[in-house]
Amino acid sequence: MTLETGTRQPGAIAPHRSSGSAPIAPFGVYRDEPGSLCFAEVIS
């Protein structure tokens, strides 16, 4: 699963970081947005 959020949305960022989602390179229409943060769920 992948997620895109922004640096101005700390409430959306914190749960993904604490659940083990890993930061990934921005993708799709948000690829060139400077405030875009993307995460992927790490499945082991």
Secondary structure, DSSP 8 states (H G I E B T S, - for coil): -EEEEETT-HHHHHHHHHTT-EEE---GGGTT-TTEEEEE----
